[in-house]
């Protein structure tokens, strides 16, 4: 079974960046929905015992049916991305003003302004180097054999209730809440193939 792992902080603690109503919908309806769908679809297979990062890095080796494979990418990708997103947010703004975070904000804003449709900004390690880019829908860096360190939700449901069409304002505000210490904690100490991610433990076991 894949676990639903909500934020560790109160959903009302982001007021000023995201309203409690928007967060409740985002977490308890949308994020939870991806988890419920993946569990219902694959509950009788052994697939849910395999680390999601391993499956997402080579879906066709685990799921032969193309429709089922896409279903897994869409819903497990959504579960993984949201779980990572909540984990790297700190309402206390512990990294605000840090030059590294300001650079993440600059790159994320540039990408978000030019991005059409639904997706995520990802910061991922590729051969030891950090790449920041957008990916559509719930496609994850694992599909590129890359290792995600942070992500920012660009789907309209993340910001529309509070920001309407102003995606850039949402990105600017939410990046200020990213916790660089948490992001850095995801940097793997050794090369692994495939690289199992700490978020896998949360999804598989409900705890790190």
Secondary structure, 3 states (H helix, E strand, C coil): CCCCCCCCCCHHHHCCCCCHHHHHHHHHHHHHHHHHHHHHHHCCCHHHHCCHHHHHCCHHHHCCCHHHHHHHHHHHHHHHHHHHHHHHECCCCCCCCCHHHHHHHHHHHHHHHCCCCCEEEEEEEECCEEEEEEEECCCCHHHHCCEEEEEEECCHHHHHHHHCCCHHHHHHHHHCCECHHHHHHCCCCCCCCCCCCHHHHHHHHCCC
